[in-house]
Amino acid sequence: MPTNAYNIMKSLLQDSNLISFGNNLIEFTNKVYLEKNRVTIVKNFYEQLLNWSINKMHFYNLQNGEKNNYLICNGIRAAMYYLNLFIPKLTTTVKTINEIREYGESLVAKFTNPIGKCISENSVENILKFLDKEYNFSSKVFSKSEAVFLLLSNTHKEYNSECLCINNNEYNRNLFFLYHMKKKKSISPEAVLFHELGHSLHAQYSGDVKKVPENVIDVLQDLCFPKIKQDTNEEQSELFADVLSIGLMYQTPYEKFDHYKKIHHNDKKAFKIIAEKILEIL
């Protein structure tokens, strides 16, 4: 085990397990409290994170000399990106140390070691290439908010994946957190990715991923969801992401990952039309 705060900082840059991250952050705060020069150590910790970001994270993927407006990463690179996203801001030393400990505790509480599969980097890339070929998907959906796909080495206790759409004057990103599945035998990681891509398509179309436009609600109610207006905004948003994901997979090589077997093919055909109409507008 690391014996001092600087060794713990070094170990953070060599591990892709978010639980280990959490435990190391907790141990780091325990050690740094005992150091007389803790102000310097904490400042150096944030400098190390910044230097890592500058040296390791190149935003654009290159394909045949051309750059795409998305980044796919896994292993240590994905874990460190995740850490940089959510690590507390540097403020006063004691407050920062306490917040780092709380963050470490939250990682330990939220994650387990891998249970099911995680989608591969190659699969994500192939799906995006396919959607780009069919619809110029990434240039439309990620035109204002570039996408980062993080393939993380843990299972989240609540979610198979998460999508965070950030749109403001300072920072615009579609962040996809793709975890190992919660069960060994469940829906495929590919279906999970299509669902999250549905969320990002919704966000780009309406500007608000938390609320489905009324005209879309009306269409879905008439189509095959007669009780959709009784659902909460969150339930409607999740359903719309499913609709778009099914539409994007329908009559493609990725249709095999569609686990909604009871939905009639005529409805799925309509879902495809909805997805394509939205993409035409963008």
C-alpha positions in Angstrom: 0.0 0.0 0.0 1.2 3.6 -0.6 3.0 5.0 2.4 2.6 8.8 1.8 0.4 11.2 0.0 2.7 11.6 -3.0 2.9 7.8 -3.5 -0.9 7.7 -3.4 -1.1 10.4 -6.1 1.2 8.3 -8.2 -0.9 5.2 -7.8 -4.0 7.1 -8.9 -2.4 7.5 -12.4 -1.9 3.8 -12.7 -5.3 2.3 -12.0 -8.5 2.1 -14.0 -10.7 0.7 -11.2 -13.0 3.4 -9.8 -13.3 1.6 -6.4 -9.5 1.7 -6.1 -9.7 5.4 -7.1 -12.2 6.0 -4.2 -10.1 4.1 -1.7 -6.9 5.9 -2.7 -8.6 9.3 -2.5 -9.8 8.4 1.0 -6.3 7.3 2.0 -4.8 10.4 0.4 -7.0 12.7 2.5 -6.1 10.7 5.7 -2.4 11.0 4.9 -2.4 14.7 3.8 -4.2 15.8 7.0 -1.1 14.7 8.9 1.3 16.6 6.7 2.6 20.0 7.8 2.9 21.1 4.1 -0.7 19.9 3.2 -1.4 23.2 1.3 1.5 22.4 -1.0 0.5 18.7 -1.4 -3.1 19.5 -2.2 -2.1 22.1 -4.8 0.3 19.6 -6.3 -2.4 17.1 -6.5 -4.5 19.4 -8.7 -1.5 20.3 -10.8 -0.9 16.6 -11.4 -4.5 16.1 -12.6 -4.2 19.2 -14.9 -0.9 18.0 -16.3 -2.3 14.5 -16.9 -5.3 16.0 -18.8 -3.1 18.2 -21.0 -0.6 15.4 -21.8 -3.0 12.5 -22.2 -6.3 13.7 -23.5 -6.5 14.6 -27.2 -10.1 15.3 -27.9 -10.5 14.2 -31.5 -10.2 10.7 -32.8 -8.4 10.5 -36.1 -9.7 8.2 -38.9 -7.8 8.2 -42.2 -6.3 11.6 -41.4 -9.7 13.1 -40.7 -10.9 14.1 -37.2 -14.2 13.1 -35.7 -16.1 15.2 -33.2 -16.1 12.5 -30.6 -13.6 10.7 -28.4 -13.7 7.0 -27.3 -11.5 5.9 -24.4 -11.2 3.1 -21.9 -8.9 1.8 -19.2 -6.8 4.3 -17.2 -7.6 7.0 -19.8 -11.3 6.7 -19.2 -11.0 6.5 -15.4 -8.8 9.6 -15.3 -11.2 11.5 -17.5 -14.0 10.5 -15.2 -12.0 11.6 -12.2 -11.2 15.0 -13.7 -14.9 15.6 -14.5 -16.2 15.1 -11.0 -13.3 15.8 -8.6 -14.2 18.7 -6.3 -12.9 22.2 -7.2 -9.8 23.4 -5.4 -10.9 25.9 -2.7 -9.6 26.2 0.8 -7.3 23.4 1.8 -9.3 21.8 4.6 -12.6 22.2 2.7 -11.0 20.6 -0.4 -9.6 17.7 1.6 -13.0 17.0 3.1 -14.7 17.1 -0.3 -12.1 14.8 -1.9 -12.8 12.3 0.9 -16.5 12.6 0.3 -16.0 12.1 -3.4 -13.8 9.0 -2.7 -16.5 7.6 -0.5 -19.2 8.2 -3.2 -17.1 6.2 -5.7 -16.8 3.3 -3.3 -20.6 3.4 -2.6 -21.7 3.7 -6.2 -19.5 1.1 -7.9 -18.7 -2.6 -7.7 -16.2 -4.7 -9.5 -17.3 -5.8 -13.0 -20.3 -8.1 -13.2 -21.4 -8.3 -16.8 -19.9 -7.2 -20.1 -18.9 -3.7 -21.1 -19.1 -2.7 -24.8 -15.8 -2.7 -26.6 -14.1 0.4 -28.0 -14.3 -1.3 -31.4 -18.0 -1.8 -31.2 -18.6 1.9 -30.2 -16.5 3.0 -33.1 -18.2 0.7 -35.6 -21.7 1.8 -34.5 -20.8 5.5 -34.8 -19.2 4.8 -38.2 -22.4 3.1 -39.4 -24.6 5.9 -38.1 -22.3 8.5 -39.7 -22.5 6.6 -43.0 -26.3 6.4 -42.9 -27.2 9.8 -41.4 -24.0 11.9 -40.8 -25.1 11.3 -37.2 -22.1 12.6 -35.2 -21.7 15.8 -37.3 -25.4 16.5 -36.6 -25.9 15.3 -33.1 -22.5 16.3 -31.8 -22.2 19.5 -33.8 -22.6 21.8 -30.8 -21.7 19.5 -28.0 -18.8 17.1 -28.9 -19.1 13.6 -27.5 -16.9 11.7 -25.1 -17.5 7.9 -24.7 -15.9 6.6 -21.5 -15.7 2.8 -21.2 -15.3 2.3 -17.5 -13.9 -0.7 -15.8 -16.6 -1.1 -13.1 -20.3 -1.9 -12.7 -22.5 0.9 -11.4 -24.9 -0.3 -8.8 -27.9 1.5 -10.3 -27.2 2.1 -14.0 -25.8 0.2 -17.0 -24.9 3.5 -18.5 -25.4 7.2 -18.2 -25.6 10.1 -20.6 -24.8 13.7 -19.4 -25.6 16.5 -21.9 -23.9 19.7 -20.9 -24.7 22.8 -22.9 -23.5 26.2 -21.7 -21.3 29.1 -22.7 -18.2 27.5 -21.1 -18.5 23.8 -21.7 -20.4 21.8 -24.3 -20.2 18.0 -24.2 -22.2 14.8 -24.6 -20.7 12.6 -22.0 -21.4 8.8 -22.2 -20.5 6.7 -19.2 -20.6 3.1 -20.4 -20.2 0.7 -17.5 -20.0 -3.1 -17.2 -23.6 -4.5 -17.2 -25.3 -5.0 -13.8 -26.1 -8.6 -14.7 -24.1 -11.3 -16.6 -27.1 -12.1 -18.8 -29.2 -9.1 -19.6 -29.7 -6.7 -22.5 -26.6 -6.2 -24.6 -24.2 -3.3 -24.1 -24.9 -2.3 -27.7 -28.6 -1.8 -27.0 -27.6 0.3 -24.0 -25.4 2.5 -26.2 -28.2 3.0 -28.7 -30.5 4.0 -25.9 -27.9 6.7 -24.8 -27.5 7.9 -28.3 -31.3 8.3 -28.3 -31.0 10.6 -25.4 -28.3 12.7 -27.2 -30.4 12.9 -30.3 -33.4 14.1 -28.2 -31.2 16.7 -26.5 -29.9 18.0 -29.8 -33.4 18.1 -31.3 -35.2 19.8 -28.5 -32.5 21.4 -26.4 -33.8 19.8 -23.2 -33.2 16.1 -22.6 -35.4 16.2 -19.5 -38.6 17.1 -21.4 -40.0 15.6 -24.6 -41.7 18.1 -26.9 -45.5 18.1 -26.9 -45.8 17.4 -30.6 -43.7 14.3 -30.1 -45.8 13.2 -27.1 -48.9 13.6 -29.3 -47.4 11.4 -32.0 -46.3 8.7 -29.6 -49.8 8.7 -27.9 -51.5 8.2 -31.2 -49.0 5.6 -32.3 -48.8 3.0 -29.5 -48.4 4.7 -26.1 -52.0 5.8 -25.2 -51.1 6.5 -21.6 -47.8 8.4 -22.2 -49.3 11.7 -21.0 -49.8 10.1 -17.6 -46.0 9.4 -17.3 -43.6 11.8 -15.5 -41.2 13.8 -17.6 -38.4 11.4 -16.7 -40.4 8.4 -17.8 -41.3 10.1 -21.1 -37.7 11.0 -21.7 -36.6 7.4 -21.1 -39.4 6.1 -23.4 -38.4 8.5 -26.1 -34.8 7.4 -25.9 -36.0 3.8 -26.4 -38.2 4.8 -29.3 -35.2 6.5 -31.0 -32.8 3.7 -30.3 -35.2 1.1 -31.7 -35.7 3.3 -34.8 -31.9 3.6 -35.3 -31.5 -0.2 -35.0 -34.5 -1.2 -37.1 -33.7 -2.9 -40.4 -29.9 -2.6 -39.8 -27.2 -5.1 -38.9 -27.8 -3.9 -35.3 -31.4 -5.0 -35.2 -30.3 -8.2 -33.5 -29.6 -6.2 -30.3 -33.1 -4.9 -30.1 -34.6 -6.6 -27.0 -38.1 -5.2 -27.4 -39.5 -8.3 -29.1 -43.1 -7.6 -28.3 -43.3 -4.3 -30.1 -44.9 -4.8 -33.6 -42.7 -4.2 -36.6 -45.1 -1.6 -37.9 -44.5 0.5 -34.8 -40.7 0.0 -35.1 -41.0 1.2 -38.7 -42.7 4.3 -37.4 -40.0 4.7 -34.8 -37.4 4.6 -37.6 -39.3 7.3 -39.5 -39.4 9.5 -36.3 -35.6 9.1 -35.8 -34.9 9.9 -39.5 -37.2 12.9 -39.6 -35.4 14.4 -36.6 -32.0 13.7 -38.2 -33.2 15.4 -41.4 -34.1 18.5 -39.4 -30.8 18.8 -37.6 
